[in-house]
């Protein structure tokens, strides 16, 4: 009988033993959103076939997962002595932002304050179902929106490559009770987008200021925060909590660099 490792490798070139060293340096595949979503679904189906005992952990519907992600709010409250005015995060399903919103609600109910952080959720400009749903009134229905699907007249033509594929989610819990829409309404929040150029510039600025590289999803968040400040969506002097969801990959191969004070 084939070993577990050989069975996992047989599932496809994108599946590797997590213990292999090069895994830490690999970025998720990039490409058109529709193709990446199909590939992700195919890998999940193959994983279930190869490991019949595999059980999904529930995603955003897993209260334990949301509570774990909500620790960000608890740590921020402990460090700041109050809740932030604005919470910024790049999201796919929105689980992290929902976790922070729920944790902040508990802090507020317990006498903390001054109020719920306003959620500013960020997505790729090339694929933003939450942005569409919030601003356009179209609810994600579990598949990629037709705007991102292959053209009916040119099946080989797809939407542009997505800068941060980790943020792809064709069925975020937008209209679910207690989901993204409810959290945005309760907090007075919004959903913004950033294109690849803006995200790359934001990543370069963050590394220049903080001395460490960040992952593309975090760069999308930084880019949206910069735009929100420029457009007056975030008031001067506001307490902002930016969730930098990953970084330091380049540090594994080269020493960190810092080039002095952050430019205005």
C-alpha positions in Angstrom: 0.0 0.0 0.0 1.4 3.4 -0.9 2.7 5.5 2.0 0.8 8.5 3.2 3.5 10.8 1.8 3.3 9.2 -1.6 -0.5 9.5 -1.7 -0.3 13.2 -0.8 2.3 13.8 -3.5 0.1 11.9 -6.0 -2.7 14.4 -5.5 -0.9 16.9 -7.6 2.2 19.1 -8.0 0.7 21.8 -5.7 0.6 19.4 -2.6 3.8 18.9 -0.7 4.8 17.5 2.7 4.6 20.5 5.0 7.8 19.4 6.6 9.9 20.0 3.5 12.1 23.1 3.9 11.3 24.7 0.6 7.6 24.9 1.6 8.3 27.9 3.8 9.6 29.9 0.8 6.8 29.0 -1.6 4.1 31.5 -2.4 0.6 30.4 -3.5 0.1 30.1 -7.2 -1.0 33.3 -9.0 -3.3 33.5 -11.9 -6.8 34.4 -13.0 -9.3 34.1 -10.0 -11.6 31.7 -11.8 -8.7 29.2 -12.5 -7.3 29.5 -8.9 -10.7 28.8 -7.4 -11.3 25.8 -9.6 -7.8 24.5 -8.7 -8.4 25.0 -5.0 -11.7 23.1 -5.2 -10.0 20.2 -7.1 -7.3 19.9 -4.5 -9.9 19.8 -1.7 -11.9 17.1 -3.4 -8.7 15.1 -4.0 -7.7 15.4 -0.3 -11.1 14.1 0.8 -10.7 11.2 -1.6 -7.2 10.3 -0.4 -7.9 10.8 3.3 -11.5 9.6 3.9 -11.3 10.6 7.6 -10.6 14.2 6.6 -13.1 16.6 8.2 -13.2 20.3 7.4 -12.8 22.5 10.4 -15.8 24.7 9.5 -14.1 27.8 8.3 -15.8 31.0 9.3 -18.7 29.1 10.9 -16.3 27.6 13.5 -16.7 29.7 16.6 -13.4 28.5 18.0 -11.6 29.7 14.9 -13.3 33.1 15.1 -12.4 33.4 18.8 -8.8 32.5 18.0 -8.6 35.2 15.3 -10.3 37.6 17.7 -7.3 37.5 20.0 -5.9 40.4 17.9 -8.6 42.6 19.4 -7.8 41.4 23.0 -4.0 42.0 22.5 -4.7 45.5 21.0 -6.9 46.4 23.9 -4.3 45.3 26.4 -1.6 47.3 24.7 -3.6 50.4 23.9 -5.8 50.5 27.0 -8.9 51.0 24.7 -10.4 49.7 21.5 -9.1 51.2 18.3 -11.4 53.6 16.3 -10.7 51.8 13.0 -9.7 48.2 12.3 -8.2 47.4 8.9 -7.6 44.0 7.4 -7.4 42.3 4.0 -10.0 39.6 3.8 -11.3 36.7 1.8 -14.1 35.2 3.9 -13.9 37.9 6.5 -13.4 35.4 9.3 -10.6 37.4 10.9 -12.5 40.6 10.9 -15.6 38.9 12.2 -13.5 37.4 15.1 -12.2 40.9 15.9 -15.7 42.4 15.7 -17.1 39.8 18.1 -14.2 40.1 20.5 -14.6 43.9 20.5 -18.3 43.6 21.2 -17.5 41.5 24.3 -15.0 44.1 25.5 -17.5 46.8 25.0 -20.2 44.9 26.8 -17.8 44.4 29.7 -17.3 48.1 30.1 -14.4 48.7 27.7 -14.6 51.4 25.1 -14.9 53.9 23.6 -16.9 52.0 20.9 -16.9 49.3 18.3 -14.0 49.7 15.9 -15.1 50.6 12.4 -14.3 47.8 10.1 -12.4 48.6 6.9 -12.2 45.4 4.9 -9.8 45.2 2.0 -9.8 43.0 -1.2 -8.0 42.6 -4.5 -9.3 45.0 -7.1 -9.3 42.1 -9.6 -11.6 40.0 -7.4 -13.8 41.6 -4.8 -17.1 39.8 -4.1 -17.5 41.5 -0.7 -17.0 44.9 -2.3 -19.6 44.1 -4.9 -22.1 42.8 -2.3 -21.6 45.8 0.0 -21.6 48.6 -2.5 -23.5 47.0 -5.3 -26.2 45.1 -3.4 -25.2 41.8 -5.1 -24.9 38.9 -2.7 -22.1 36.3 -3.3 -23.9 33.0 -4.2 -21.1 30.5 -3.9 -19.5 30.9 -7.3 -17.2 33.4 -8.9 -19.1 36.4 -10.2 -19.7 36.4 -14.0 -17.5 39.5 -14.3 -14.5 37.3 -13.4 -15.5 34.2 -15.3 -14.2 33.2 -18.8 -15.8 35.0 -21.6 -18.5 33.0 -23.4 -17.1 34.1 -26.7 -13.5 33.4 -25.8 -13.2 30.4 -23.4 -9.5 30.8 -23.1 -9.7 34.5 -22.0 -9.7 35.1 -18.2 -9.6 38.1 -15.9 -6.2 39.5 -15.0 -4.0 37.7 -12.5 -4.8 38.2 -8.8 -2.0 39.7 -6.8 -3.0 38.1 -3.4 -4.6 34.7 -4.2 -5.0 34.0 -0.4 -7.9 36.5 -0.5 -9.9 34.6 -3.1 -13.2 33.3 -1.7 -16.2 32.9 -4.0 -18.7 32.4 -1.1 -18.0 34.7 1.8 -20.6 34.8 4.6 -22.0 38.1 3.6 -25.7 37.9 4.2 -25.5 35.2 6.9 -26.9 36.2 10.2 -24.0 37.6 12.2 -21.9 37.7 9.0 -20.0 40.4 7.2 -23.0 42.6 6.3 -24.2 42.7 9.9 -20.7 43.5 11.2 -20.2 46.3 8.7 -23.6 47.8 9.5 -23.0 47.5 13.3 -19.6 49.1 13.1 -20.3 51.7 10.3 -17.6 50.0 8.2 -16.8 49.7 4.5 -15.0 47.5 2.0 -12.2 48.9 -0.1 -10.0 47.5 -2.9 -6.4 47.9 -4.0 -4.9 47.0 -7.4 -1.5 45.3 -7.7 0.4 48.5 -8.3 -0.9 50.1 -5.2 -0.3 47.0 -3.1 3.3 46.7 -4.3 4.0 50.3 -3.5 2.5 49.9 -0.1 4.6 46.8 0.5 7.8 48.7 -0.4 6.8 51.6 1.8 6.1 49.3 4.7 9.5 47.6 4.4 11.2 51.0 4.2 9.4 52.2 7.3 9.4 49.0 9.4 12.4 47.1 8.1 10.6 43.9 7.1 8.8 42.6 4.0 5.1 41.8 4.1 3.0 39.3 2.3 0.7 40.4 -0.6 -2.6 40.2 1.5 -1.0 42.4 4.1 0.1 44.8 1.3 -3.4 45.0 0.1 -4.5 46.1 3.6 -1.7 48.7 3.8 -2.6 50.1 0.3 -6.3 50.4 1.3 -5.4 52.1 4.6 -3.2 54.6 2.7 -6.1 55.3 0.3 -8.6 55.7 3.2 -6.3 58.3 4.8 -5.8 60.2 1.6 -9.6 60.2 0.9 -10.5 61.3 4.4 -12.2 58.0 5.4 -9.9 57.8 8.4 -9.7 61.0 10.4 -6.4 62.5 11.5 -5.5 61.3 15.0 -7.8 58.2 14.8 -6.5 55.1 16.6 -6.0 52.6 13.8 -5.4 48.9 14.2 -3.9 47.4 11.0 -3.7 43.6 10.9 -0.5 42.8 9.1 -1.4 39.2 8.4 2.1 37.9 7.3 5.6 38.9 6.6 9.3 38.1 6.8 9.5 35.7 3.9 12.4 37.6 2.3 14.2 37.6 5.7 14.7 33.9 5.3 17.0 34.5 2.4 18.5 37.9 3.1 19.1 40.2 6.1 16.4 42.8 6.8 17.0 46.3 5.5 16.0 49.7 7.0 16.7 52.9 5.3 16.0 55.5 7.9 12.9 57.5 8.8 9.6 56.7 7.0 8.8 59.3 4.4 5.6 61.4 4.9 
